Amino acid sequence: MKRTVAAAALVVFCLALLAFFRSRAAQDSPESVVHRMVDAARRGAVRDYLACFGGALRRQLEGARKDAGDGAFGRDLRSRYAEVTGVATTRGTVEGPADGESGEILLRMETVYRDRNEVQEVRLRRMFGGWRIVATGPARGVVMPIKYGTPVVPPPEARAGN
């Protein structure tokens, strides 16, 4: 009887642990890492920003932070992302197992500014229990057919003339 209760308790514990890690993994999607990176940069939160990166890119950013100091590095992040009004991501290819649980993934990141959009590829790798940005491509300008902030209806004076 005691063994049955202990075995049942162990099974319940394992299922709860599995549910916890699955819910955590769902929160740590490649897209959420990119959005956390942008949010941290806007706030100038150096530690949170660097936590989104891995591999050689992380080491390179750590070196830049060390050279500039936390304060200057944080101010530079805030300055670079001050004009960003939004970010959109689209999944590219998955390299490795088809389930995306390991391997790498490529995202197309479109950064929206008031006066322009930029597109760049961001490569993420699953490491340390989550996704990390390990490489970024060059940002390319995108010509938008309708500029950000353009009214969707004619101004009142144009409507009054009809």
TAPE-V586144 format. One record per residue. N is the residue number from 1. RES is the residue in one letter. OMEGA is omega in whole degrees, -180 to 180 (NA if undefined). BURIAL is I if it has 16 or more other ideal C-beta (glycine too) atoms within 10 Angstrom, else O. Layout:
n: (N:N)
res: (RES:RES)
omega: (OMEGA:OMEGA)
burial: (BURIAL:BURIAL)
//
This chain:
n: (1:2:3:4:5:6:7:8:9:10:11:12:13:14:15:16:17:18:19:20:21:22:23:24:25:26:27:28:29:30:31:32:33:34:35:36:37:38:39:40:41:42:43:44:45:46:47:48:49:50:51:52:53:54:55:56:57:58:59:60:61:62:63:64:65:66:67:68:69:70:71:72:73:74:75:76:77:78:79:80:81:82:83:84:85:86:87:88:89:90:91:92:93:94:95:96:97:98:99:100:101:102:103:104:105:106:107:108:109:110:111:112:113:114:115:116:117:118:119:120:121:122:123:124:125:126:127:128:129:130:131:132:133:134:135:136:137:138:139:140:141:142:143:144:145:146:147:148:149:150:151:152:153:154:155:156:157:158:159:160:161:162)
res: (M:K:R:T:V:A:A:A:A:L:V:V:F:C:L:A:L:L:A:F:F:R:S:R:A:A:Q:D:S:P:E:S:V:V:H:R:M:V:D:A:A:R:R:G:A:V:R:D:Y:L:A:C:F:G:G:A:L:R:R:Q:L:E:G:A:R:K:D:A:G:D:G:A:F:G:R:D:L:R:S:R:Y:A:E:V:T:G:V:A:T:T:R:G:T:V:E:G:P:A:D:G:E:S:G:E:I:L:L:R:M:E:T:V:Y:R:D:R:N:E:V:Q:E:V:R:L:R:R:M:F:G:G:W:R:I:V:A:T:G:P:A:R:G:V:V:M:P:I:K:Y:G:T:P:V:V:P:P:P:E:A:R:A:G:N)
omega: (-180:179:180:179:179:179:179:179:178:178:179:179:180:178:178:178:178:179:179:-177:177:179:178:179:179:178:-176:177:176:180:-179:177:179:179:176:179:-180:179:179:179:179:-180:-175:-178:-172:-177:179:179:-178:180:180:-174:178:175:-177:179:177:179:178:179:176:178:178:178:-180:-179:-176:-172:-177:-177:-179:180:179:178:179:177:180:-179:-179:-175:-177:-176:-178:178:179:179:175:179:176:-179:174:-176:174:176:-176:-180:-175:-177:179:-179:175:-177:-177:176:179:176:170:-179:177:180:-176:174:178:-173:-178:171:175:179:173:177:180:179:179:178:176:179:179:176:180:179:177:175:-178:178:175:176:178:177:179:178:179:176:-179:-179:178:-177:178:177:179:179:-179:177:177:177:-176:-179:179:179:-177:-178:-178:NA)
burial: (O:O:O:O:O:O:O:O:O:O:O:O:O:O:O:O:O:O:O:O:O:O:O:O:O:O:O:I:I:I:I:O:I:I:O:I:I:I:O:I:I:O:O:I:I:I:O:O:I:I:I:I:I:I:O:O:I:I:O:O:I:O:O:O:I:O:O:O:O:O:O:O:I:I:O:I:I:O:O:O:I:O:O:O:O:O:I:O:I:O:O:O:O:I:O:O:O:O:O:I:O:O:O:I:I:I:I:O:I:I:I:I:O:O:O:O:I:O:I:O:O:I:I:I:I:I:O:O:O:I:I:I:I:I:I:O:O:O:O:O:O:O:O:O:O:O:O:O:O:O:O:O:O:O:O:O:O:O:O:O:O:O)
//
